Amino acid sequence: MVKVRMYGVFRKISGVRELDLSLKRRQMKLKEVLDELCQRFPGLLNVLFDSELNDPRPNTIIIVNGREIGVLNGLESLITEEDEIALIPVLHGG
């Protein structure tokens, strides 16, 4: 199981602080794991992903095993059963 920790609005939408997510394969790309998460919690889709870019990075800081995905392989980072993902919303002001 992959442990997913939710913060801020992601916690509010999903109703959970953390959850264990079972992977369909031994390794999956981070983007695939996020897609699975959005299927489980449909309300996350429009908040987690930027609608124009179809990318979560403008709206979310994503940490895998204590490292921001920008220093890994981004959305192509391979996730395995032992990994931990944290989703932290980015606050936008105007």
C-alpha positions in Angstrom: 0.0 0.0 0.0 1.1 3.5 -0.8 0.4 6.0 2.1 -1.1 9.2 0.8 -1.2 12.2 3.2 -3.7 15.0 2.4 -3.4 18.5 3.6 -5.6 21.6 3.5 -8.4 21.6 0.9 -7.4 18.0 -0.2 -8.2 16.8 3.3 -11.5 18.6 3.3 -12.6 17.3 -0.1 -11.5 13.7 0.6 -12.6 13.6 4.2 -9.4 11.9 5.2 -6.0 12.9 6.6 -4.3 9.9 5.1 -5.1 6.7 3.4 -3.5 3.6 2.1 -3.9 3.2 -1.6 -3.4 -0.1 -3.3 -1.5 -0.1 -6.6 -2.7 -2.0 -9.6 0.8 -2.9 -10.6 4.1 -3.3 -8.7 5.3 0.1 -9.9 3.2 2.9 -11.3 4.0 6.4 -12.4 3.0 9.2 -10.0 0.6 10.6 -12.6 -1.2 7.2 -12.7 -1.4 7.1 -8.9 -2.9 10.7 -8.8 -5.5 9.6 -11.5 -6.4 6.7 -9.2 -6.8 9.0 -6.3 -9.1 11.3 -8.3 -11.2 8.3 -9.3 -11.6 7.4 -5.6 -12.4 11.0 -4.7 -13.9 12.7 -7.8 -14.0 16.1 -6.1 -10.2 16.2 -6.1 -9.9 16.4 -9.8 -10.8 20.0 -10.4 -8.8 21.2 -7.3 -5.7 19.0 -7.7 -5.2 19.4 -11.4 -4.8 22.7 -13.3 -7.6 22.4 -15.9 -5.6 24.2 -18.7 -2.4 22.2 -18.2 -3.9 18.9 -16.9 -1.0 19.0 -14.4 -1.2 19.2 -10.6 2.0 21.2 -10.1 0.7 24.7 -10.3 -1.8 23.9 -7.5 0.0 21.3 -5.4 3.3 20.6 -3.8 3.8 16.9 -4.1 6.3 15.2 -1.8 7.3 11.5 -2.3 9.3 10.0 0.5 10.3 13.4 1.8 11.4 14.8 -1.5 9.6 17.3 -3.8 8.9 15.7 -7.2 10.9 18.4 -9.0 14.1 16.8 -7.8 12.8 13.3 -8.7 11.3 12.6 -12.1 8.2 14.7 -11.8 5.0 13.0 -12.7 6.9 10.2 -14.3 8.4 9.3 -10.9 7.9 5.6 -10.2 5.8 4.8 -7.1 6.0 1.5 -5.3 4.0 -0.1 -2.4 6.5 1.2 0.2 6.3 4.9 -0.8 4.6 7.8 0.9 3.1 10.7 -1.0 2.1 14.0 0.6 -0.3 16.4 -1.3 0.0 20.0 -0.1 -2.1 22.7 -1.7 -0.5 25.9 -2.9 -2.4 29.0 -1.8 -3.0 31.6 -4.5 -3.7 35.2 -3.8 -4.7 38.1 -5.9 
